[in-house]
Amino acid sequence: MIDKKATVQTHAKHEKDTGSTAVQIALLTARINNLSVHLTANKKDKHGQRGLQLMNGQRRRLLKYLERTNYDGYIALTDQLKIRRGQRIVR
């Protein structure tokens, strides 16, 4: 089970921050890790696999946004959550 309050408190920018990009990415990462463990034990759970793909896509979009807007925060968050980074977007 995911400890949502602790995750939000760890990544929040201020006391009442529950929806910033970093918090959303951290919560999605916790859910993805939890579902990955479930899917290793239940290989035929196709609906769970689809949910995992959707969550990965959402997290990827949020990470891309964070990389564009706050690169230093992106680096810090990916290091903290142990998420692999892609190549940097240069515009």
C-alpha positions in Angstrom: 0.0 0.0 0.0 1.2 3.5 -0.8 1.6 6.0 2.1 0.2 9.0 0.2 0.6 11.5 3.0 4.3 10.8 3.5 4.9 11.0 -0.3 3.1 14.3 -0.5 4.9 15.8 2.5 8.3 14.6 1.1 7.9 16.3 -2.3 5.7 19.3 -1.5 7.0 22.8 -2.1 5.0 24.2 0.8 2.6 23.0 3.5 -0.6 22.9 1.3 1.0 21.7 -1.9 -0.7 18.5 -3.1 -0.8 19.0 -6.9 2.6 20.3 -8.1 4.4 18.4 -10.8 6.9 16.9 -8.4 4.2 15.6 -6.1 2.3 14.1 -9.0 5.4 12.4 -10.4 6.2 11.0 -6.9 2.7 9.6 -6.4 2.7 8.0 -9.9 6.1 6.5 -9.3 4.8 4.9 -6.0 1.8 3.5 -7.8 3.9 2.2 -10.7 6.3 0.4 -8.3 3.4 -1.1 -6.4 1.7 -2.3 -9.6 4.9 -3.7 -11.0 5.3 -5.9 -8.0 1.7 -7.1 -8.5 2.3 -7.8 -12.2 5.4 -10.0 -11.5 3.2 -12.3 -9.4 0.1 -12.1 -11.8 1.5 -12.3 -15.3 -1.9 -12.7 -16.9 -3.4 -9.6 -15.5 -3.8 -7.7 -18.8 -6.0 -4.9 -17.4 -3.3 -4.2 -14.9 -0.7 -4.1 -17.6 -2.7 -1.6 -19.5 -3.1 0.5 -16.4 0.7 0.4 -15.9 1.3 1.6 -19.4 -1.2 4.5 -18.9 0.5 5.5 -15.7 4.0 5.3 -17.3 2.8 7.5 -20.2 1.3 10.1 -17.7 4.5 10.1 -15.7 6.6 10.5 -18.9 4.5 13.5 -19.9 4.9 15.1 -16.5 8.6 14.5 -16.5 8.9 16.1 -19.9 7.0 19.2 -18.7 9.2 19.4 -15.6 12.4 19.1 -17.7 11.2 22.0 -19.9 10.2 24.3 -17.1 12.6 23.4 -14.2 15.6 21.4 -15.3 17.4 21.5 -12.0 14.3 20.2 -10.2 13.9 17.5 -12.8 17.5 16.3 -12.2 17.0 16.3 -8.4 13.6 14.5 -8.6 14.8 11.8 -11.0 17.8 11.2 -8.8 15.7 11.0 -5.6 13.1 8.7 -7.1 15.7 6.6 -9.0 14.0 7.2 -12.4 16.1 6.8 -15.5 16.4 10.0 -17.6 16.3 10.3 -21.4 18.3 12.6 -23.4 18.0 16.3 -22.7 15.6 18.3 -24.9 17.4 21.3 -26.4 15.4 24.1 -28.0 
